[in-house]
Amino acid sequence: MRNEINLRVKFLKCHTRVFKKASELAILCGVDLIVIMFSPSNRVFSFGSSNYLNEAYSTLDEGELYAHLNYLTNQITIDKKCIKDLNYLLKVIKDQFWWGYTY
């Protein structure tokens, strides 16, 4: 519970800074940009310079964003499992061939 609260507080502080930097970048470089962030509770936060955000929202479907978020979350889970499996295999190889493995 405490970690979840800390994560939310950290996100709120972080997303404000990210949006401020995005605004500065847009002004300094004279570009239009959009930043979309998902909170730990899967709420959508967005920043857009000029009218770019309105145009982007007219073409983006929130359901598509959540579907893509779920896809990426699943990919991260799969990648973490692969890393865990590879680390296990590396440990097995080190244990079996300890004489030829340099640390």
C-alpha positions in Angstrom: 0.0 0.0 0.0 2.8 2.4 0.9 4.7 1.7 -2.3 1.6 2.4 -4.3 1.1 5.8 -2.7 4.8 6.6 -3.1 4.5 5.6 -6.8 1.5 7.9 -7.4 3.1 10.9 -5.6 6.3 10.3 -7.6 4.3 10.2 -10.9 2.4 13.4 -10.1 5.7 15.2 -9.5 7.4 13.7 -12.5 4.6 14.2 -15.0 4.5 17.9 -14.2 8.2 18.3 -14.8 8.0 16.3 -18.0 5.2 18.5 -19.3 7.1 21.7 -18.4 10.2 20.4 -20.2 8.0 19.5 -23.2 6.6 23.0 -23.2 10.0 24.6 -23.1 11.3 22.3 -25.9 8.3 23.2 -28.1 8.9 26.9 -27.5 12.6 26.9 -27.9 12.6 24.7 -31.1 9.4 26.1 -32.5 7.8 22.7 -33.0 4.4 21.2 -32.2 4.5 18.1 -30.0 2.3 15.9 -27.9 3.2 13.9 -24.8 0.9 11.2 -23.6 1.6 9.5 -20.2 -0.3 6.8 -18.3 -0.4 7.0 -14.5 0.1 4.0 -12.3 -3.7 3.8 -12.1 -3.9 3.8 -15.9 -5.3 7.4 -16.2 -4.3 9.3 -19.3 -2.3 12.5 -18.9 -1.4 14.5 -22.0 0.3 17.7 -23.1 0.2 19.2 -26.5 1.6 22.4 -27.9 -0.8 24.7 -29.9 -3.7 22.9 -31.4 -1.8 19.7 -32.0 -3.4 18.0 -29.0 -6.9 18.7 -30.2 -6.1 17.3 -33.7 -4.4 14.3 -32.1 -7.4 13.5 -29.9 -9.7 13.7 -32.8 -7.8 10.9 -34.5 -6.9 8.8 -31.4 -9.2 6.4 -29.7 -8.7 6.1 -26.0 -9.6 2.4 -26.3 -6.7 2.0 -28.8 -4.4 3.7 -26.3 -5.4 1.3 -23.5 -5.1 -1.7 -25.8 -1.6 -0.6 -26.8 -0.7 0.0 -23.1 -1.9 -3.6 -22.3 0.1 -5.0 -25.2 3.2 -3.2 -24.0 2.7 -4.3 -20.4 2.3 -7.9 -21.5 5.5 -7.6 -23.6 7.4 -6.3 -20.6 6.1 -9.2 -18.5 7.3 -11.7 -21.2 10.7 -10.0 -21.5 11.2 -10.1 -17.7 10.4 -13.8 -17.7 12.9 -14.4 -20.6 15.5 -12.5 -18.7 14.9 -14.5 -15.6 15.1 -17.8 -17.6 18.3 -16.6 -19.3 19.9 -15.7 -16.0 18.9 -19.2 -14.6 20.5 -20.9 -17.7 23.6 -18.8 -17.3 23.9 -19.9 -13.6 23.5 -23.5 -14.6 26.2 -23.2 -17.2 28.5 -21.5 -14.7 27.9 -24.2 -12.2 28.5 -27.0 -14.7 31.5 -25.5 -16.4 33.1 -23.7 -13.5 36.6 -24.7 -14.5 36.4 -22.9 -17.9 34.4 -19.9 -16.9 36.2 -16.7 -15.8 34.4 -14.4 -13.4 
